[in-house]
Amino acid sequence: MKVSDLKIILDTLPEGSDPEIVTGEVWLPERLIDTQLDNELLHLQFDSAPDDFIREEEGRGFVEHEINLLHSKVMKILHEPAAVADKAQALLGLILMAHEQSSSQVIEAIEDLEDNH
């Protein structure tokens, strides 16, 4: 796509709208963090490696918006009106899930839990 075509699309956004530019899956968007003009090419850098570079084992860790989601989940657990032992069990489950699964699987599971509650 040419930048001129992208400008036309951006000009159709509602007045005052300022959405993030992302790529990737809807449930795991990768946000645009930098651009670089190289002659006739505009390179876009996103906060996560493209799928082409992710091997069978995903090793990129959590990106900023994923960390914010995890922080929100931890805060929600801490503020629940539950016994300390129950909160500890919920946090342990979150830690074990983050250790045993890829970051995208963890985020997907947390978002699924949020959608079902």
SVG drawing of the C-alpha trace seen along z (x, -y; Angstrom):
<svg xmlns="http://www.w3.org/2000/svg" viewBox="-20 -16 37 41">
<polyline fill="none" stroke="black" stroke-width="0.4" points="0.0,0.0 1.2,-3.5 1.4,-6.1 -1.1,-8.2 -3.6,-5.4 -3.1,-5.2 -3.6,-8.9 -6.9,-8.7 -8.0,-6.0 -6.8,-8.0 -8.7,-11.1 -11.9,-9.1 -11.6,-8.6 -14.1,-10.4 -13.1,-13.9 -11.2,-13.6 -10.5,-9.9 -6.9,-8.9 -6.7,-5.0 -3.5,-3.1 -1.9,-1.7 -1.6,2.1 -0.9,5.3 -1.4,8.9 -4.4,10.8 -7.4,8.9 -6.9,10.6 -3.1,9.8 -2.5,6.5 1.1,5.4 1.4,1.6 3.4,-0.6 6.3,-2.0 8.6,-3.5 8.9,-4.2 11.9,-4.7 11.9,-6.0 14.3,-4.2 14.1,-5.7 10.8,-4.4 9.9,-2.2 8.4,-3.2 9.5,-0.6 7.1,-0.1 8.4,1.3 5.9,3.0 6.3,3.9 6.5,7.6 8.3,9.8 6.2,10.6 4.8,14.2 7.4,15.0 10.1,14.7 8.4,16.5 9.6,20.0 7.7,22.9 8.7,21.7 7.7,18.0 10.4,16.2 9.6,12.6 8.1,12.1 5.4,9.6 5.2,6.2 4.0,3.0 0.3,3.3 0.4,7.0 2.2,6.0 -0.5,3.4 -3.2,6.1 -1.3,8.4 -1.0,5.5 -4.7,4.9 -5.5,8.6 -3.2,8.7 -4.8,5.5 -8.2,7.0 -7.2,10.1 -5.7,8.1 -8.9,6.0 -11.3,9.0 -13.2,9.4 -11.7,12.9 -9.5,14.6 -5.7,14.0 -5.3,17.8 -7.7,17.5 -5.9,14.5 -2.5,16.2 -3.9,19.2 -5.1,17.0 -1.8,15.2 0.1,18.5 -2.1,19.8 -1.3,16.6 2.5,17.0 2.5,20.7 0.5,20.0 3.0,17.2 5.9,19.6 4.5,22.7 2.9,21.0 3.9,18.5 3.1,14.9 0.4,14.9 -1.3,17.9 -1.3,16.2 -2.8,13.0 -5.4,15.0 -6.4,17.0 -6.7,13.8 -8.8,12.1 -11.0,15.2 -11.6,15.1 -12.5,11.4 -14.9,12.0 -16.7,14.8 -17.2,12.8"/>
</svg>
